[in-house]
């Protein structure tokens, strides 16, 4: 019991410590100013050291970089912070398990239990941060996709009213900051990058950050309209209508699939209670009948069966009696 309590308490303590340090290192989400924020060389050295303690493939690094950006962490070293936090938690947990086994007076069975439990928790410490980061990135991208048609309609109205495209994007990012903060942050970044360079490059970078078909198509369409001299407002309006139409089609498709998918839980969870309601009374009546008639005086009792057997023998002689009966000679 004592090793289990110590293990659980230490796991909770390490989780809280990593959470607090993670909040300090990663900072808040949806902070466009984090792109140009500078950090101290010592902090960069510490995060780099811990991030590279456990070897990681370059492909995994690129995946984490894409996920942290999609999740709203824009600092250039956000991926280093993520790996550093995870590796610190792994090393801290390994150190605790080793110290507990070496210093505490445990029996062989307790050592095995501690090692097995520590290994399970170690796997969770290693895998859960990646799952959480992926869920954050996926949820944020879905919110951006949901808010994109409304933002395009607002940009269209402002461009139609006479504002340039860049100023319209800036105004829309300010207006939707309270209702759609994720898309507002992305539009603010597009506005800042268009000020430093061009709107074409800013939209291209936006599509690369989010990496979903809707944003990629929007970026391509806006860049082509800008290059060929087309009406950007009309392009935004048409594209917002197409996004809504595709969203409605996807919703109808999910609704049609739901009718088939719901059959399995209905069969598993609703059919057994129905069978109990329909067959339960009959089974109870049959049980009551069997118990009552198996008692003395019942039609299924042993006395009744013996009487029925004797009566049958009296009416129908046995095969032996028929075989032993004298045979009459025919005239």
N, C-alpha and C positions, 0 to 999 in steps of 0.2 A: 504493500500500500504506500509506504513512504517513497520508494523510487518513482512510483506512478505520479504521486502528488508533486514531487520535485520536477519530474519531467514535464508535466502539464504546466506548472507555474513558470518554469523557465521558457517553455515555448511561447506562452502568452507574453512574458516579458520581452523576449526577443522580437516578437511580432509588433508589439507596441513601439519598441525602440526603432525598428526598421521603418514603421509608419511615420514616426515623428521625424526621423532623419530624412526620409523620402520627401516629406512635405517641405523640409528646409532646402534640400538639394534641387528637387524638381520645380519647386515654386508653384504658382497658380497656373491654371490652364487658361487658354485663350488670351494670351498676353503677346500681342504683336511686337512690343518693345523688347521681348526676350531674344529676338533674332540678333540684335546688335549689342546685347548686354555683355559686358566683359566680367571675367572672374579673376580672382587672384591666382598667380602661378602655383602657389602651394595647394590650393584646392584642386586645380587641374591635375597636379602631380598625384595627389592622393586618389582621386577618382580614376585616373588612368592606371595606377598601380593595382588597385583592387579590381578594376574591370577586366584586366588581362591576367589575373591569377588563374582563373579556370579557362582553358583554351576554348575558343569559339570560332567556328568557321566564318569566312568572309560573307557567305550567303546569309547566315544567320544575323550578322551585323547589319546587312542591308535591310533585312526584314524588320529588325527592331527599329532601325532609323525611320523606315517608312511608317511603322505603327506609332511611334512616339509623335511624329508630325501629325498623323491623322487623329491622334488622341488629343492634340492641342498643345503639345509641348514643343515650342519652336526653337529653343536654344540649340546651338550647334553641337553641344556636348551632352544633350539629353540622353542619348543612347549610352554614353559612358556612365552617366549617373544611374541609369537603370541596371546595367550589368554590375556596377560597383555595389549597389544596394543588395542585389540578389547574392552576389558572391560573399559579401560580408555576413549576410544571414546564414549562408551555407557553412562558412568557416566557423562562425560563432557556435552554430549548433553542433558541428563535429567536435569542436573543442570541449563543449559542455558534456557531450556523451562520453568522450574519452576520459575527461576528468572524473565524471561520476563513476565510471567503471573502475578506474584506478584508485580513487580515494575512498569511496564508500565501501563498507564491509558488506558485500552482497554474496549471496549463494550463487551456485552455478545456474540455477533456474532463473533467478532474478537478473543475472547478467545477460542471459539469453533473451529474456523479455525486454530488458532495457535496450539491447542491441536491435531487436526486431522493431520495437516501437520507434526507436530513434531513426532507423532506416526509413520507415514509412513516413515519418514527419519530414525527414530530409528530402524525400521525393516530392512531398507537397511544397516544401519551401522552394525547391528548384523549379517546379512546374507551375505553381499557382500564379506567380507574378506575370509570367508570359500569357496565361489565360486571361488574367484581369486586364492586362494591356491590350490584348486583342479585342476583348469585349468593349473596352472604352473606345478604341479606334472604330470598331464597327458601328457602335451606337452613335458616335459623333458623325460619321459619314452618312448614316441613314437620316439623321436630323438635318444635315445640310441638303441632302436630296429632297427631303420633304419641304424645306423652306425655299428652295430655289425658284419654283414658278412664281410665288408671291413677290420675291425680290425682283425678278425679271419684269413683272408687270409694273412695279414701282419705277424701275429704271426706264421702262418704255414711256410711262407718263411724263417723267421729268425730261427725257430727251425730246419728246413731242412738244413739251412746253418751252423748249429753247435752251435748256442746259446742256453743256457738253457731256460726253459720256463719262469722262473721268470724274467730273464734279457730281454727276448723277449717282455714280457708284459710291462716292464719299458720303453723299447725303443719305442714301439708302442704308449704308452701314451704320450711320448714326440713328436712323429711325427704327431699325429692327434690332437694336442692341438689347432691348429688354425682352422681346418675344423670341428672337432667334439669335442668341449670342454666338453660336458656332459659326453660322454663315456671316454674321456681322464682322467677326474677327477676320475671316478669310477675305471679305471684301475690303476691309481696312488694309490688309497686307497688299492686296491688289492695287489699291489706291497709292500706297507708299511706293511700291515698286514701279508703278507707272509714272510717278513724279521723278524718280531717279533715272528711269530708262524710257520704256515705251509701253503702251497698253498691250500691244501685241505680245511682248515678252512677259509681261505680268500675267496675262491670261494663260499663256503657255506654262508658266511656273505654277499657277493655280491648279491647272489640270494635272500636272505632274505630282503635286502634293496630295491631292485627293484621290486621283487615279480611279475614277468611276466613269462609266460610259456617258452619263448625262453631262458631267463637267467637261470631259474631253470633247464631246460634240459641241458644247456651247463655246469652248475656247476656239475650236477650229472654225466654227461658223462666224464668230465675231471677228476673227483675224482675217478671214476671207472677205467679209463684208467691208472691213476697214481698208484692205488692200485694193479691192476692186471698185471702191467708191459706192457701195450699196448703202441702203438705209439700215443702219444698225438697229433703230427702234423697231422697225417692222420685223427684222430678223429675231429680235428678242421676243416680240409678241407671238410670232408664229412658233417659236421654239417652246415658249412656256405653254402654249396650247397643246403642242405635241407631247410635252412631258406629262401634262394632266391626262391626256388621252391614254398614254402608255400606263400611267399609274392606275387609271380606271380599269384598263384591260388586265393588268396584273392582279388587281383586287378581285375581279370577276373570276380569273383563273384560280386564285387561292380559294375563293368561295366554292367553286366547282370541285376542287380537290378535297375541300374540307368535308363535303358530303360523303365522300368515300372513306376518308380517314376516320370519321367519327363512328363508322360501323364497328371498328375493332373495339374501342372502349365500351360501346353499347353491348356487344356480345359478351365481353368479359365481365362487365360490372352491372349491367341492367338485366341481362337474361337470367342469371341465377336467382335474384329475388323474385322474378316473375314465376320461375319454375317452383320456387318455394311456396308462393301464394296459391298457385293453381294445384299443385300436387300435395302440398302439406296437409290440408284437411283430409284428403283421401287416405294418405299414409297413416295419419293419426287414427282415423276410423278403423282401418284395417288392423292396426296394432291393438286397439281396444277390443275388437272382435276376437282376435287370436288369443288375447289374455283371458277374456271372459269364457270362451268356449273350451279352452284347455283346462279349465277348472272342473271340479267334480260336478257331474250332472250336465256338462256341456257336450255338444256333439263331437268335439275333437278330443275329449278326455280318453284315457286308456280304457275305462269301463265301457264306454260307448263303442270304442273300436273293437273290444273283445266280443261284445254282444253282436255287433255287425258281422264279425268273422264267424261266430258260431251259427248264426242264422243262415249265413251263406253256405256253410258246410251241410246244414240240415236240408236245405233246399237242393243243393247240387252235390251229390256224392262225390267223393274224391276219386281220383284216377285209380287208386289201388283197389277200392271197393268195386269199381266197375270191372276191373281186370279180374278180380277173384270171383265174381258172380258166375253161377253155373250156366252153361250154354245149352239151350234146348235143341234137341235134334229135329231137324225138319222132316216131315212125313214124306 
